[in-house]
Amino acid sequence: MSKPIHGGGVDRAMADLGRSRDEIADFSASINPLGVPPQVRSALNEAVARIGDYPEIDAESLRQDLAAFHHLPAENLLPGSGSTELIYLLPRVFRPRTTLLVKPCFGEYAPALTRSGSQINSLSLSDGDNFKFSVDRILSAVDASTDLVLLANPGNPSGIGIDPRQLIELAEKLGPCRLLVDEAFADFCPERSLLAVVPRSENLLILRSLTKFYAIPGLRAGYLAGPATDISLLLAAREPWSISNLAIAAARACLTAADYQAETLRLIPQLREELAAGLTGLGLKVFPSEANYLLCQLPETAPPAERVAELLRQHGILIRNCADFLPLDSRFLRVAVLGKVTNDRLLRELQLIFE
């Protein structure tokens, strides 16, 4: 299987274009435009003094802080080196015979499942009805060998949220089959999260990321919430020291950034609405996102997404061509919600392309 395509190719763009980082506008990776919280910068400065020590084997201090932050038992939480580490760990440990993937979805799910020997069945949501979610459709696609159902809330790349009540119903009706919900972007729409349900569910697992909301993708920090028995098995199977001292310190500091959290939840919807209006004005169909990115469908008169991405890249602007997010095609692209000045730069360049 070929490696999934991802956004965030800033280093390659700098080298190819001969531009500095400040000259690159990266709309391909959906990172909070507020940048790193001040608490994280301070914590990193202090943590540098500890890089001569091994980190905690299982990042227990972060686990305890996450428990306090979310009002969950620590036994229901497992920190990871980004949520991607956990995406690969979980099928390696549980060995699902068959996994139902709800598409379009993050490209790392399939390789992680394939490595574990899981057969992958897919159910594709449709752009024609804004990727409407249906419990009955999911259940109709599950068979006796399905041990895992994997989906994201909000969707990636759609940004569209699923009513948590539907997911609770789904988990209950799946019986012994596990439901893994990727909430990598749920900090931007916290009302969508199912974290509070985890302690009373026997088959619900939740993936979370700290890298998007707190703008620390270079440090890799995430966590999994799930039944204590599952967490114990995963903890026993993972490699030691997977999270560095710097990442532990940064992740713990993220949880203390209350003003930053509030400002993000105030600012992102405003910026998202303004950017969506600008893109719609250029003739794109913009899907109703609740995250910090927008999925767009190009008009028939525009070049395909791959060509649009190439033209923008020549001007130091990176976007995400979504043709590999099956069943999407060459007319779909995704853009992060960045600051107003940068968003306006994207709109100006797109207008020139479409003229």
Secondary structure, 3 states (H helix, E strand, C coil): CCCCCCCCCHHHHHHHHCCCHHHCEECCCCCCCCCCCHHHHHHHHHHHHHCCCCCCCCCHHHHHHHHHHHCCCHHHEEEECCHHHHHHHHHHHHCCCEEEEEECCCCCHHHHHHHCCCEEEEEECCHHHCCCCCHHHHHHHCCCCEEEEEEECCCCCCCCCCCHHHHHHHHHHHCCCEEEEEECCHHHCHHHCCHHHHHHCCCEEEEEECCCCCCCCCCCCEEEECCHHHHHHHHHHCCCCCCCHHHHHHHHHHCCCHHHHHHHHHHHHHHHHHHHHHHHHCCCEECCCCCCEEEEECCCCCCCHHHHHHHHHCCCEECEECCCCCCCCCCEEEEECCCHHHHHHHHHHHHHHHC
